[in-house]
Amino acid sequence: MGHDHDHAGQAHLGAHRGRLAIAFAITVTVLVAEVVGALLTGSLALLVDAAHMLVDAGGLALALFAAHLSLRPPTPQRTWGYRRAEVLAAFGQSAVLLAVGVYVLVEGVQRLWSPPDIPSRELVVFGVVGLVANIAALLVLATGRSANLSMRAAFLEVANDALGSVAVIVAAVVIATTGWQRADSVAGLLIGALILPRAARLLRETTSVLLESTPPGLDLDAVRAHLLEVEHVREVHDVHASLIATGLPVLSAHVVVESRCFTDGHAGRILDQLQECVATHFDVAVEHSTFQVEPVEHPGHEHPVHA
Protein backbone atom coordinates (compact mmCIF):
# COMPACT_ATOMS: atom_id res chain seq x y z
CA MET A 1 0.00 0.00 0.00
CA GLY A 2 1.32 3.48 -0.71
CA HIS A 3 0.44 7.03 -1.56
CA ASP A 4 1.70 9.14 -4.46
CA HIS A 5 2.89 12.66 -3.83
CA ASP A 6 3.34 15.64 -6.11
CA HIS A 7 6.81 17.07 -5.69
CA ALA A 8 6.77 20.79 -5.15
CA GLY A 9 10.51 20.71 -5.70
CA GLN A 10 9.98 20.10 -9.41
CA ALA A 11 8.67 23.64 -9.76
CA HIS A 12 12.13 25.10 -9.33
CA LEU A 13 13.97 22.59 -11.53
CA GLY A 14 15.86 24.45 -14.24
CA ALA A 15 15.23 27.78 -12.51
CA HIS A 16 18.97 28.37 -12.30
CA ARG A 17 19.63 27.91 -16.01
CA GLY A 18 19.96 31.66 -16.49
CA ARG A 19 22.67 31.89 -13.85
CA LEU A 20 24.48 28.91 -15.32
CA ALA A 21 24.31 30.41 -18.83
CA ILE A 22 25.85 33.71 -17.67
CA ALA A 23 28.58 31.91 -15.72
CA PHE A 24 29.27 29.73 -18.76
CA ALA A 25 29.66 32.76 -21.05
CA ILE A 26 32.05 34.42 -18.58
CA THR A 27 34.07 31.23 -18.16
CA VAL A 28 34.48 30.67 -21.91
CA THR A 29 35.63 34.27 -22.37
CA VAL A 30 38.25 33.93 -19.64
CA LEU A 31 39.29 30.54 -20.99
CA VAL A 32 40.12 32.02 -24.38
CA ALA A 33 42.05 34.89 -22.75
CA GLU A 34 44.04 32.54 -20.50
CA VAL A 35 44.93 30.17 -23.35
CA VAL A 36 46.31 33.15 -25.27
CA GLY A 37 48.13 34.30 -22.15
CA ALA A 38 49.63 30.87 -21.48
CA LEU A 39 50.89 30.65 -25.07
CA LEU A 40 52.44 34.13 -24.86
CA THR A 41 54.05 33.74 -21.42
CA GLY A 42 54.74 30.02 -21.07
CA SER A 43 53.36 30.17 -17.53
CA LEU A 44 52.43 26.86 -15.86
CA ALA A 45 50.13 28.63 -13.40
CA LEU A 46 48.27 30.31 -16.23
CA LEU A 47 48.22 27.12 -18.31
CA VAL A 48 46.85 25.15 -15.35
CA ASP A 49 44.26 27.82 -14.66
CA ALA A 50 43.27 27.72 -18.34
CA ALA A 51 42.95 23.91 -18.15
CA HIS A 52 40.86 24.35 -15.02
CA MET A 53 38.69 26.87 -16.85
CA LEU A 54 38.27 24.39 -19.71
CA VAL A 55 37.01 21.78 -17.24
CA ASP A 56 34.74 24.39 -15.68
CA ALA A 57 33.33 25.39 -19.07
CA GLY A 58 32.57 21.74 -19.80
CA GLY A 59 31.10 21.32 -16.33
CA LEU A 60 28.88 24.36 -16.70
CA ALA A 61 27.74 23.11 -20.10
CA LEU A 62 26.87 19.76 -18.47
CA ALA A 63 25.04 21.55 -15.66
CA LEU A 64 23.05 23.56 -18.20
CA PHE A 65 22.17 20.39 -20.10
CA ALA A 66 21.22 18.63 -16.85
CA ALA A 67 19.00 21.57 -15.83
CA HIS A 68 17.26 21.32 -19.19
CA LEU A 69 16.80 17.55 -18.91
CA SER A 70 15.46 17.83 -15.36
CA LEU A 71 12.41 19.68 -16.68
CA ARG A 72 11.32 16.73 -18.79
CA PRO A 73 8.30 14.93 -17.29
CA PRO A 74 8.43 11.31 -16.11
CA THR A 75 7.59 8.55 -18.58
CA PRO A 76 6.72 4.85 -18.17
CA GLN A 77 10.36 4.11 -19.07
CA ARG A 78 11.87 6.84 -16.84
CA THR A 79 9.57 7.08 -13.85
CA TRP A 80 11.67 9.81 -12.23
CA GLY A 81 12.18 11.66 -15.49
CA TYR A 82 15.75 12.95 -15.73
CA ARG A 83 16.01 14.13 -12.14
CA ARG A 84 19.31 12.31 -11.66
CA ALA A 85 20.93 14.12 -14.60
CA GLU A 86 22.29 16.78 -12.22
CA VAL A 87 24.01 14.07 -10.17
CA LEU A 88 25.60 12.55 -13.28
CA ALA A 89 26.77 16.01 -14.39
CA ALA A 90 28.34 16.71 -11.00
CA PHE A 91 29.98 13.26 -11.01
CA GLY A 92 31.54 13.94 -14.41
CA GLN A 93 32.77 17.37 -13.34
CA SER A 94 34.37 16.07 -10.17
CA ALA A 95 36.08 13.14 -11.93
CA VAL A 96 37.66 15.34 -14.61
CA LEU A 97 38.61 17.96 -12.02
CA LEU A 98 40.36 15.29 -9.97
CA ALA A 99 42.38 14.22 -13.01
CA VAL A 100 43.37 17.84 -13.70
CA GLY A 101 44.49 18.27 -10.10
CA VAL A 102 46.76 15.21 -10.29
CA TYR A 103 48.27 16.43 -13.57
CA VAL A 104 48.96 19.85 -12.06
CA LEU A 105 50.86 18.37 -9.12
CA VAL A 106 53.02 16.16 -11.35
CA GLU A 107 53.83 18.97 -13.83
CA GLY A 108 54.44 21.47 -11.03
CA VAL A 109 57.00 19.26 -9.30
CA GLN A 110 58.82 18.70 -12.59
CA ARG A 111 58.99 22.44 -13.27
CA LEU A 112 60.42 23.15 -9.83
CA TRP A 113 63.63 21.47 -10.98
CA SER A 114 63.79 23.29 -14.30
CA PRO A 115 61.73 26.50 -14.19
CA PRO A 116 61.20 28.37 -17.50
CA ASP A 117 61.49 32.15 -17.78
CA ILE A 118 58.09 33.77 -17.25
CA PRO A 119 57.30 37.39 -18.26
CA SER A 120 55.72 38.79 -15.10
CA ARG A 121 53.96 41.82 -16.66
CA GLU A 122 51.84 39.78 -19.07
CA LEU A 123 51.22 37.20 -16.36
CA VAL A 124 49.73 39.71 -13.94
CA VAL A 125 47.49 41.19 -16.65
CA PHE A 126 45.93 37.83 -17.48
CA GLY A 127 45.69 36.98 -13.78
CA VAL A 128 43.72 40.17 -13.05
CA VAL A 129 41.42 39.57 -16.03
CA GLY A 130 40.72 36.06 -14.78
CA LEU A 131 40.11 37.18 -11.20
CA VAL A 132 37.62 39.91 -12.17
CA ALA A 133 35.70 37.53 -14.42
CA ASN A 134 35.65 34.78 -11.80
CA ILE A 135 34.34 37.16 -9.15
CA ALA A 136 31.55 38.17 -11.52
CA ALA A 137 30.66 34.52 -12.13
CA LEU A 138 30.72 33.80 -8.39
CA LEU A 139 28.26 36.61 -7.75
CA VAL A 140 25.95 35.18 -10.41
CA LEU A 141 26.06 31.65 -8.96
CA ALA A 142 26.17 32.51 -5.25
CA THR A 143 22.43 32.61 -4.54
CA GLY A 144 21.78 29.25 -6.17
CA ARG A 145 24.85 27.30 -5.07
CA SER A 146 22.92 25.12 -2.58
CA ALA A 147 20.08 24.29 -5.00
CA ASN A 148 21.56 20.97 -6.13
CA LEU A 149 24.82 19.06 -6.57
CA SER A 150 25.34 20.37 -10.10
CA MET A 151 25.01 24.01 -9.01
CA ARG A 152 27.30 23.34 -6.06
CA ALA A 153 29.90 21.79 -8.38
CA ALA A 154 29.72 24.82 -10.67
CA PHE A 155 30.12 27.24 -7.76
CA LEU A 156 33.06 25.32 -6.29
CA GLU A 157 34.85 25.19 -9.62
CA VAL A 158 34.47 28.93 -10.22
CA ALA A 159 35.61 29.58 -6.64
CA ASN A 160 38.69 27.47 -7.33
CA ASP A 161 39.27 29.45 -10.51
CA ALA A 162 39.17 32.70 -8.54
CA LEU A 163 41.74 31.34 -6.08
CA GLY A 164 43.82 30.18 -9.02
CA SER A 165 43.75 33.67 -10.49
CA VAL A 166 44.93 35.07 -7.16
CA ALA A 167 47.81 32.56 -7.19
CA VAL A 168 48.73 33.65 -10.73
CA ILE A 169 48.81 37.31 -9.68
CA VAL A 170 50.91 36.58 -6.59
CA ALA A 171 53.35 34.53 -8.68
CA ALA A 172 53.65 37.39 -11.18
CA VAL A 173 54.38 39.89 -8.39
CA VAL A 174 57.00 37.59 -6.84
CA ILE A 175 58.72 37.06 -10.22
CA ALA A 176 58.69 40.81 -10.94
CA THR A 177 60.11 41.82 -7.55
CA THR A 178 62.55 38.97 -6.83
CA GLY A 179 63.16 37.23 -10.15
CA TRP A 180 62.36 33.86 -8.53
CA GLN A 181 60.94 31.96 -11.52
CA ARG A 182 59.89 28.97 -9.44
CA ALA A 183 57.06 31.10 -8.05
CA ASP A 184 55.05 30.15 -11.15
CA SER A 185 55.45 26.44 -10.41
CA VAL A 186 54.60 26.98 -6.76
CA ALA A 187 51.43 28.81 -7.80
CA GLY A 188 50.52 25.91 -10.10
CA LEU A 189 51.03 23.44 -7.24
CA LEU A 190 48.88 25.59 -4.98
CA ILE A 191 46.06 25.55 -7.52
CA GLY A 192 46.36 21.77 -7.73
CA ALA A 193 46.25 21.49 -3.94
CA LEU A 194 43.04 23.55 -3.93
CA ILE A 195 41.44 21.44 -6.63
CA LEU A 196 42.01 17.94 -5.25
CA PRO A 197 40.19 17.93 -1.88
CA ARG A 198 37.09 19.66 -3.25
CA ALA A 199 36.97 17.39 -6.28
CA ALA A 200 37.40 14.30 -4.08
CA ARG A 201 34.63 15.44 -1.71
CA LEU A 202 32.18 16.09 -4.53
CA LEU A 203 33.09 12.79 -6.20
CA ARG A 204 32.40 10.98 -2.93
CA GLU A 205 29.01 12.67 -2.51
CA THR A 206 27.84 11.99 -6.05
CA THR A 207 29.07 8.40 -5.90
CA SER A 208 27.07 7.94 -2.71
CA VAL A 209 23.91 9.10 -4.49
CA LEU A 210 24.55 6.84 -7.49
CA LEU A 211 25.10 3.87 -5.14
CA GLU A 212 21.74 4.72 -3.53
CA SER A 213 23.23 5.14 -0.08
CA THR A 214 21.01 6.37 2.74
CA PRO A 215 20.60 10.18 2.47
CA PRO A 216 22.93 12.09 4.81
CA GLY A 217 21.16 13.03 8.03
CA LEU A 218 18.62 10.21 7.87
CA ASP A 219 19.15 7.51 10.52
CA LEU A 220 17.25 4.38 9.47
CA ASP A 221 17.48 2.88 12.96
CA ALA A 222 15.75 5.98 14.31
CA VAL A 223 13.17 5.79 11.51
CA ARG A 224 12.43 2.15 12.29
CA ALA A 225 12.14 2.88 16.04
CA HIS A 226 9.77 5.78 15.44
CA LEU A 227 7.56 3.77 13.09
CA LEU A 228 7.28 1.06 15.73
CA GLU A 229 5.72 3.63 18.05
CA VAL A 230 2.68 3.92 15.77
CA GLU A 231 -0.30 2.16 17.35
CA HIS A 232 -0.99 -1.41 16.10
CA VAL A 233 2.46 -1.66 14.40
CA ARG A 234 4.22 -4.88 15.44
CA GLU A 235 7.28 -5.02 13.19
CA VAL A 236 9.14 -2.93 10.61
CA HIS A 237 11.53 -4.55 8.15
CA ASP A 238 13.03 -4.13 4.66
CA VAL A 239 13.62 -0.43 5.30
CA HIS A 240 15.37 1.25 2.38
CA ALA A 241 16.12 4.92 1.71
CA SER A 242 18.00 6.67 -1.06
CA LEU A 243 18.34 10.00 -2.81
CA ILE A 244 16.99 10.29 -6.35
CA ALA A 245 18.36 13.82 -6.75
CA THR A 246 19.00 16.86 -4.59
CA GLY A 247 15.97 17.46 -2.38
CA LEU A 248 14.25 14.22 -3.37
CA PRO A 249 14.80 11.48 -0.75
CA VAL A 250 12.65 8.35 -0.98
CA LEU A 251 11.92 5.62 1.55
CA SER A 252 10.19 2.26 1.50
CA ALA A 253 9.46 -0.30 4.23
CA HIS A 254 7.37 -3.31 5.10
CA VAL A 255 5.22 -2.68 8.16
CA VAL A 256 3.56 -5.56 10.01
CA VAL A 257 0.33 -4.67 11.81
CA GLU A 258 -2.29 -6.57 13.75
CA SER A 259 -4.48 -8.66 11.46
CA ARG A 260 -7.69 -7.09 12.69
CA CYS A 261 -6.54 -3.72 11.31
CA PHE A 262 -7.55 -4.95 7.83
CA THR A 263 -11.14 -5.54 8.93
CA ASP A 264 -11.79 -2.72 11.37
CA GLY A 265 -10.57 0.11 9.11
CA HIS A 266 -7.29 0.88 10.94
CA ALA A 267 -4.98 -0.03 8.04
CA GLY A 268 -5.66 3.14 6.06
CA ARG A 269 -5.20 5.38 9.09
CA ILE A 270 -1.96 3.61 10.00
CA LEU A 271 -0.63 4.26 6.49
CA ASP A 272 -1.39 7.96 6.85
CA GLN A 273 0.40 8.03 10.21
CA LEU A 274 3.45 6.26 8.81
CA GLN A 275 3.81 8.68 5.91
CA GLU A 276 3.25 11.71 8.11
CA CYS A 277 5.91 10.40 10.47
CA VAL A 278 8.71 10.23 7.89
CA ALA A 279 7.61 13.49 6.25
CA THR A 280 7.61 15.62 9.42
CA HIS A 281 9.48 13.98 12.29
CA PHE A 282 13.05 13.90 10.96
CA ASP A 283 15.49 16.57 9.81
CA VAL A 284 15.40 15.01 6.33
CA ALA A 285 11.74 15.26 5.28
CA VAL A 286 10.81 12.23 3.17
CA GLU A 287 7.72 13.27 1.24
CA HIS A 288 7.81 10.30 -1.09
CA SER A 289 7.44 7.11 0.96
CA THR A 290 6.03 3.71 0.13
CA PHE A 291 4.88 1.31 2.84
CA GLN A 292 3.76 -2.27 2.38
CA VAL A 293 1.35 -2.83 5.25
CA GLU A 294 1.14 -6.53 6.11
CA PRO A 295 -0.79 -8.71 8.55
CA VAL A 296 1.25 -10.60 11.12
CA GLU A 297 0.86 -13.82 9.13
CA HIS A 298 2.41 -12.45 5.93
CA PRO A 299 6.20 -12.10 6.69
CA GLY A 300 6.56 -15.90 6.79
CA HIS A 301 5.72 -16.00 3.07
CA GLU A 302 8.35 -13.41 2.05
CA HIS A 303 11.89 -13.79 0.84
CA PRO A 304 14.58 -13.13 3.48
CA VAL A 305 14.54 -9.49 4.57
CA HIS A 306 17.47 -7.20 3.80
CA ALA A 307 17.26 -4.59 6.55
JOTABEL-V676688 format. One record per residue. RES is the residue in three letters. OMEGA is omega in whole degrees, 0 to 359 (none if undefined). Layout:
res,omega
RES,OMEGA
RES,OMEGA
//
This chain:
res,omega
MET,180
GLY,178
HIS,174
ASP,180
HIS,169
ASP,184
HIS,179
ALA,181
GLY,181
GLN,183
ALA,183
HIS,179
LEU,181
GLY,183
ALA,183
HIS,181
ARG,179
GLY,179
ARG,180
LEU,181
ALA,179
ILE,180
ALA,179
PHE,180
ALA,178
ILE,183
THR,179
VAL,179
THR,179
VAL,179
LEU,180
VAL,180
ALA,183
GLU,175
VAL,177
VAL,180
GLY,179
ALA,178
LEU,182
LEU,187
THR,185
GLY,184
SER,175
LEU,182
ALA,180
LEU,178
LEU,179
VAL,179
ASP,177
ALA,177
ALA,177
HIS,179
MET,178
LEU,177
VAL,180
ASP,179
ALA,177
GLY,179
GLY,178
LEU,177
ALA,177
LEU,180
ALA,177
LEU,180
PHE,179
ALA,179
ALA,178
HIS,181
LEU,184
SER,180
LEU,181
ARG,183
PRO,176
PRO,176
THR,177
PRO,178
GLN,180
ARG,189
THR,175
TRP,184
GLY,179
TYR,183
ARG,183
ARG,179
ALA,181
GLU,178
VAL,178
LEU,179
ALA,179
ALA,178
PHE,179
GLY,178
GLN,184
SER,180
ALA,179
VAL,180
LEU,178
LEU,179
ALA,178
VAL,180
GLY,178
VAL,178
TYR,181
VAL,182
LEU,180
VAL,181
GLU,180
GLY,178
VAL,179
GLN,182
ARG,176
LEU,181
TRP,181
SER,184
PRO,176
PRO,176
ASP,183
ILE,176
PRO,188
SER,185
ARG,179
GLU,182
LEU,182
VAL,179
VAL,181
PHE,176
GLY,179
VAL,178
VAL,180
GLY,182
LEU,180
VAL,181
ALA,180
ASN,177
ILE,178
ALA,179
ALA,178
LEU,179
LEU,179
VAL,185
LEU,190
ALA,186
THR,182
GLY,188
ARG,181
SER,184
ALA,178
ASN,183
LEU,181
SER,178
MET,178
ARG,178
ALA,180
ALA,181
PHE,181
LEU,181
GLU,178
VAL,176
ALA,176
ASN,177
ASP,180
ALA,178
LEU,177
GLY,178
SER,176
VAL,180
ALA,178
VAL,180
ILE,179
VAL,179
ALA,179
ALA,179
VAL,180
VAL,179
ILE,182
ALA,185
THR,184
THR,183
GLY,182
TRP,186
GLN,180
ARG,178
ALA,179
ASP,179
SER,178
VAL,178
ALA,178
GLY,178
LEU,179
LEU,178
ILE,178
GLY,179
ALA,178
LEU,183
ILE,192
LEU,183
PRO,179
ARG,179
ALA,180
ALA,181
ARG,180
LEU,178
LEU,179
ARG,181
GLU,181
THR,177
THR,179
SER,179
VAL,182
LEU,177
LEU,179
GLU,175
SER,178
THR,180
PRO,178
PRO,178
GLY,180
LEU,181
ASP,184
LEU,175
ASP,178
ALA,178
VAL,181
ARG,181
ALA,182
HIS,178
LEU,179
LEU,179
GLU,178
VAL,183
GLU,178
HIS,178
VAL,182
ARG,182
GLU,176
VAL,179
HIS,184
ASP,179
VAL,180
HIS,178
ALA,178
SER,181
LEU,179
ILE,178
ALA,180
THR,178
GLY,181
LEU,174
PRO,177
VAL,182
LEU,175
SER,180
ALA,172
HIS,183
VAL,180
VAL,180
VAL,178
GLU,185
SER,182
ARG,179
CYS,181
PHE,179
THR,182
ASP,176
GLY,182
HIS,188
ALA,180
GLY,180
ARG,178
ILE,179
LEU,178
ASP,180
GLN,180
LEU,182
GLN,175
GLU,180
CYS,184
VAL,180
ALA,187
THR,190
HIS,188
PHE,180
ASP,175
VAL,182
ALA,179
VAL,183
GLU,176
HIS,181
SER,179
THR,181
PHE,172
GLN,182
VAL,188
GLU,171
PRO,184
VAL,181
GLU,190
HIS,187
PRO,179
GLY,180
HIS,184
GLU,171
HIS,179
PRO,181
VAL,183
HIS,182
ALA,none
//
